[in-house]
Amino acid sequence: MPENHYDAIVIGGGHNGLVAASYLARAGWKVLVLERYHMVGGACITEETFPGFKINTGAYVVSLLRPEIIKDLKLHDFGYKTLQRDPSSFSPYPGNRHLIIWKDAAKTCAEIARFSQKDADNYLPFLKHLDEVVAALEPFVMTPPPDVTRQNGSWLDWLTWMLPRRSGPFAARATKRQIADLTRLFSMSAADYLDRWFESEEVKVRFCTDGVIGLMAGPYTPGTAYGMFHHLMGETDGQRGVWAYVEGGMGTVTQAMAKFLESRKGEILTSADVHRVTIKNGEARGVVLKDGREFTANTILSNADPKRTFLQMFDELDLPESLVREIKKLRFASGAVKFNIAARALPDFYAYPGKEPGPQHRGTIHISPSMAYIEKAYEQAKWGVPSSEPFIEMGVPSVVDPTIAPAGRHYISCFVQYAPYTRADGRPWDQQTEREFVANIAAAIRPFCSNWDDVVEDYQILTPPKLEERFGLTGGNIFQGELTPDQSYHMRPTPSCARYSTPIKGFYLCGAGTHPGGGVFGAPGYLAAKTVLRERSR
């Protein structure tokens, strides 16, 4: 075989692409990963954006990464180490009030009781309820969805899916209440779901943000209840629902994956932007890079999002018309902005004063005083207007991991919503409009922080167009397609591609645009690799 021929080529060196490549290399395949950027990692990357700072350009916390992947790829041996946060979050509210969510549930109940004794009494049953629903959902996460396109035999796919491995028959063990809960979470809004448990606005808004993160949706949008549970399906060191920082930054995750892949003789080529997938006799046979280099393979997997994959890397004439039509209809709306800050000092909050590291700095800091506040921010963006008062999830990972910032300074990571991809005023996202949105962010933080104007030394802002340009994410959507009920499970990204294989023989999808979706998950890459090994090793 020619030197540039491989058993498999993986397009895109983000975490899912590296997971898929690693499992194929682990099985003895000759694998090549092609990454358009000058280093691997995709949106899970750490860079020295400011001198002396290790910045998580995209992803900023870990929990969803599957424990079997961590074990199989020996990530701990290659430098992966999580740093748990306690408390998990700090939420300042008007009137210098605050809510802290601790690992110790009793301490959290005492915090909640300051707002509502009824809510404090409901907190432990609520946690138990979350665990039960997540336990019911989890088996589906690591199982390929059913193929609803098959005229014969699709019932067998459904049966296999309803009897997930490791858990026994779901239908047999689920209670009527659990089945009702699952139905509700796919159809209800986060706000309505939380209304069933809590009465305090402060408590409800603390939990509802997980339902809208990464979505162009508000807390009252139907289907956002599922978003809450999607973000609870992870674990850290065996503790369900716990989010953590990664020592050295999120890039340590993908660097550990790359090291495992290379230890199994897998190859990685950076600055390798794929221009076209080559087709011969209806079968994917290789790729051509934008610089003219060509590589061939028996099997090709794409970690790029479905629109970027099929509408940019293929000639539409090589694809079924029905597939092109389905892909063009996929929704990729996003209002997400990543805002990275080199800080001179720690933020000093009116509700919990202190310029030295304290519990208010260790976890996620929520700047979202009410669900009405978030809903207003969403409503503005829905009509193409950047939120005048955006909601913000802030973290100061350098408090937990001092190695990522120079002594006496800090790295602050903010995930901000909402900023529409296309503005109603017709103005482009440029330096001027970015500065205007940064001013909106500062205006949202100042009522809760006494020294914000003295904190920011330098910053990087990634609006939806910049997220698209930097990470290759269509529309700036961090999930590679909206994570809504109608674009999930056997419909993600389309019924004909939901099981990772595609109508093009030898061509597979392995990115977050497939089941079970976005976040630093690894499950799409894992399931795609298992599918390839099953179908292409016969």
N, C-alpha and C positions, 0 to 999 in steps of 0.2 A: 504494500500500500504506500502511496505517496506520504511524505513527511507531514504534510498539512491535512491528512485525513484522520478523523477521530471516530470513536464509537458514538460519542455524543458531544454536541456543542450546546452550551447554555448562553443565551443572549441576556446579558445583564448580571452584574456582580453584586446586586443587593443581597440582603440576608436570605431571601427565599431561593434566589439563584444559586447561592453558595451551598445552601442546605441540599438542594436537588443534586448539584454536582458532586457534593461530598458523598451522598449515599450511592450514587452511580460509581464513583471511584472506589468506594468501599467494597463494591461488588466486583471490582476488578476491571471496570471499563476504563478505556482511554478517553479522558474528558478534557475539554477546553472551555474555559469561561471567558467571554468577551465583554469587557466593561468600557463604556464610552468615556468615563472620567479618568483622571490620571491615577486614581487609587480606588480599590474596591470598597464596597460598603453601601452604595446606594444612598438611601435616606438615613441609614443607620451608620453614621460616620462621625469621627471627631477630627477637627482641624484646628490649627493655630491661626485662627482668623485675626486675632490681635496678639502681639508679641507676648509670649509667656503664658497665654491662656489656651486651654484645651476646650474648644467649643463644640458642643453637640449641634451641628448645623441643622439637622432635622430631628429625628427621634431623640427623646430625652429621658425616658424611664423604661424599665423593663418589668414584665410580669407575665405576659402572654407566651413568652418563649417556652415551648413544650419541654417538660423534663426529660422525655425520652430522647429528644434531640440533643440536649445538653449532655446526657450520658453517652449516647452512641457516638457522638463526635468528639468526646473527651475534651469539652470546651474548658473545663477547669484546669486541665493539664496545659492548656495553651494560653492561660492568662485571664480567663473569664472569672470575675469575682463580683458578687452582688453586695451592695451596702444598704442594709435595711434602714428605714426611716421611722423614727418614733418621736413625735406623733406623725401620723400620715398626712394630716392637713391642718391648716389654720385659716379660718375665715373671719376677716374683720367686717363689722357691720356699722351702719350709722349709729351715732350715740356712744361711740367708743366701746361697743359690745363686741364680743368675739365668741367663736365656737371652735374648739379643738377636738379632733378625732384621734384618740389614742389607741395603741394596740390593746391596752387594758380596757375591756368593755365597761368595767365598773367606773373607771375614771371618765369615760365618754358619757355614760349615763348621768353622772353628776354634772357634766358640762351641759348636756341637753336639758336637764331639769331646770336650769336657769331660764330657759325659754318656755318649756312646757313639761309638767310632770307626766302628763299623759303620754307625750312623745318619749320621755325617758323610759316609761314602763313598756312602751312598744318596741324599744330599740333592740333588745335581745331577741324577741320573737321575729323581728324584721330580719336580723342577721341569720337566724335559723331558716327563715323562709328563703332568703337569698341562696344559702347553701343548698337547699333542697332543689331549687329551680336550676341552679348552675350544675348540680350533680346530674339532673335529668338531661340537660343540654350537652354536657361535656362529651359523652360518647359519640355524639354526632359530629363533633369537631374533628376527630381523627378518623372519620369514616367517609369515603367518597360518597357524594350524594347519588341518588338513583338516576338512571337514564330514562327520562320520560319521552324520549324521541323514538324509542324502539316500539314497533307495532306488536311484536311478539316478545314476551319475556320480561316486559318492564315491571310486571307484578313481582317478579323474583327480585329485581333490584330494590323495590320498595320494601319487600319482606326482609332482605338482607340488611337494609338500612335501619329498619325498625327493631332489629335484633343486634344492636351494636356489640362489638367485642368488648370483653373485660367487664361488662355490666349486666349481662343477662338480658332477657326480653324486656324491653322498655314497656310495651303494652301490658305485660303481665305484672310488672312491679309498680307501675305508676298508679297513684290514687286518682280518684275523680278530681280532687282539688288540684293536684299537680297538672293534670291535663288541662283544666280550666285556666290555671296560671300561665301555662305555656301559650294557650290561645290568646289570652289577654295581652301578654307581653309583645306579641307580634302585631297587635291591632291598636293598642292603647298608646297614648302619649305618655312621656315620662311624668308630666305634671299630674295627669289623672291617676296614673299608677301609684304615685307617692301620696296622693290625697287619700288613698285607701289605708294608709298607715300613720300619717302624721298630720298635725294641725298647724304647727309652727312654720311660718314662711322661711325662717332662717335654717331650720333643719331640712326642709324639703329642697331648698335651692342648693344646699351642700351636695345632695345626692343626684340632683337632676342634671348637673353638668356632664356627667358621664354619658348621658343619653344623647347629647348634641355635639360632643367633641368631634370635629372633623366633618360634620354634616352641615349642609345649608338647610337647617331646620331649627325651629325653636322648641322650647319645652312643651308647648301645647300641640305640636305637630304629631298626628297619629303615626305610630311605628317607632317613635323615639324611645319607648320603654325597652325595646330590644337592645338599643345602644348601651343602656346601663348594664345589661347582663353580658353583652359582648366584652365589656371592659372588666368584668368580674371573673371571667373564665380562666384566668391565669393563677399563678402561684409563685412565691419566692421561697426557696429552701423548704418546700413542703407546706407552706402556709398559704391557703387559698385567698385570693383577692388582694394580696399584699404587693404593692408596687415598690420598686427599689431603684437606686442609682447603680451604675456600674463603675467600679474603680478604674480610673483612667479615662472615663468617658465611654459613650455608647459605641464608638468605633472599636473598642476592645472586643465587642461581641463578634463583629464581622472579621476582624483580624484573626481572632481565634479560629473561626470557621475556615478562613483562607489557609491558615497554618495546618489545620487538619487535612484539608484538601491536598495541599502540596506534599504532606507526609504520605499520602496515598498516590503520589505521582500525578495528581491532577495538575493541569496547567492553567495559568491565569494570564491574560493579555489585557493590559490597560491601554487607555487612549485608543480604543478599538471600537469605533462607532459603526454599527451595522447599517448598511444602506439597503440591502435587499436579500431576502431569502430566495435561493434558487430552487426552481421546481423542474422536475424532469418526469414525464409520464405520470403527472398527477401526484408525485411524491416529493417531499422536501429532501433535498440532497446536499445542501450547503448554504453558505452565506457569502456575500460580497461586502466588504467594508467600504466606507466612504473614501478611503485613501486608495482603493483599488485592490487591496489584498483579498485573496479568496481562500476559503477553507471548506472542506467537505466533511460530511458525517452521515452515518446511518440513521441517526436520530437527532432532532433539534428541539430544544425547549426554549421558550421565551419567558423571561422574568419581567419583561416590559408590560405595561398595561394593555388591555385588549384593543383599544383604539389605536394606540401607537403601533402595536404589533401588526394588526391586519390592514390598517389603512395607510401605513407608512412603509412597511417592510415587504409588502406584497404588491404585485400587480393585481388589481381587482379582477382581471380576466381569469386569473388562476384560482379564484375563490368562488364558491357557490353564491349565487345572487342572494339567496335567503340569508346566508351568514353575513354578507356585507350589509344587508338591510337591518339585521338585528344589531350588529355592532354600531352602526350609525345612530341607532335609537337609544343606546345606553346613555344614562345620565352621569355626568361628571362634575356637577356643580360643587363649588367649594367656597367657603368664606374664610378659610383658615389663613393665618399669618404667623410665621415664626419670627420672633424678635429676640435676638441674642445680645446681651449687654456685658461689656467690660465695666466693672463697677469699682469706684473708689472706696465705697463703704457699704455696709449693710443697710437695708431699708429700716427705718425706725417707725413703727406703727403706733398710731394714737391708742389703739385698743389694747396693745401689749407692748409698751415702750421698751426700748433696749437697742443699743448699737453694737453690742457684742452678741456672738452667736447664742441663740436661745431656741426654745421649742417652736416659736413662731417662724423660724427660718428653716427648719429641718425638713418639713414636708412640703406638700403643694399648698400654695397660698392662693386662695380663691378671691378674686375681685369680682364679685357678682352678688350684690346685696339682696336681690329678690328675683323670682321667676319673671315678674313683669319687666324687670330691668333687662334680662336676657331676651325676652320676647320682643321688646322694643328694638334692641340691637339687631335681632334677626329681621324684623319687619322692615327696617331701613334697608338692609342689605338685599332683601328679597326684591326690592324695587330698584336695585342698582346703586344705592347710596351707602358709602362706607359708614359704619356705625359711629355716631357722634360720641356714644358712651359704650365702647366695646367691653365685653366681658373677658377676663384674663385669668389664665392659670399660670402662676409664677412659681419658679423653683430656684433655689440657691444651692446647687449641688456642691459647690466649693466648701460649704459649711460641713458637709458630711465627708467630702473627699478633698482635703486641702491641696492635693497634688495637682489639681487642674487649674490653679490660678496662682499668680505671684503672691508672695507673702504680703499680708496687709490689704489685699484686694480680693475681689470676688467675681465669680461668673454667675450672672442671673439669666435664666432661660424663661421666656414668656411664650405661651401659646395663646394667640389672640383671635377672637371672632367678634364681628364679621367684617370682611372686606370682599366685595364681589369681584369676580374676575373681570367683568365688563362693567364700567361705570355708566350710570344713566346720564351724566353730564357730558359724556363723550370724551372726556379727558383721559389720556393714557396714564398708566402707572409709571411715573418717572420720579426723578429726585424730588421735585416740588410736591407732587401728590403723596409721595411716601412721607415726606417731612410733615405734611398736614395730618396724616394718619398717626404718625408718631406723637404729634401734639395731642391728638384725641386720646391715645393710650396714657400719656402723662396726666391729662386732665381727669381721666378715670381713676388713676392711682392716688393723686394728691389728696383727696378727701380722707384717705385712710393712712397716708404716710407723710410724716412731717418733713422729711429731708430728701424727697425724690429728686429734686433738681440738683442736689449735690451728689447724688449716687452715681448717675450715669456719666461715665468717662467717654465711652465710645459705643457704637452699636452697629448691628447688622439686621436689616429687615428683609424678610422674604415674603412678598405678597403672592397671591395665587399665580400671576404670570411668571414671577421669579421662581416659585416652586416648580412650575412646569419646565422652565428653562434649565434650572439647576439639576433637578432630579429626573427629568423626563416624565413628569406626572401630568397627564392631560388635565387641563383645567385647574391644575394645582391641587387636585384631589388626593389627599394623603392615603386613601384606601384603594386607589386604582379603580375608582368607580363608587358611586354612592352606596353606602352600606345600609340599605333599606330592605324591608321584608320582600319586596318584589324583585330585588337584585341580590338575593341571598340563596344559599343552599343550592337546590337543583336548577335554579334560574341564574346562577352566577358563573360566568358573565352572561351566557345564553344557555338554553337547554342543550344545544348541540355541542357545547364545549365545557359543560359543567363537570365532566369527569376527567378533565385535564387533557385528554386526547381531543383532536379537532377533526373536521372533515378532510383536512390535508393529511394524507398518510405519512407517518413518521414525524409529525409536528405536534408539539404539546405546549400547553401553558403551565407555568409554575409560579406565577406571581400572586400578589394580593388581590388581583382582579378575579381570582377563582375562590372557591370555597376553601376555608371558612372566612376569608376576608383579611382586612388590614390590621395594622399594628405589627410590632416586632414579634411575630407569631412563629414563623417557620413551618407551620402546618401545611400551607399550600405547596411549598417546596418538597416537603416530606412525602405528601400524598402523591404528588406528580411523579416523583422518583419511583415510588412503589408501583405506580401504574405503568410506568415505562418498563421497569424490570419484569413486570408480569406480562405485558403485551409484546415486548420486543425481544424477549429471551426464549420465546417458544420455539 
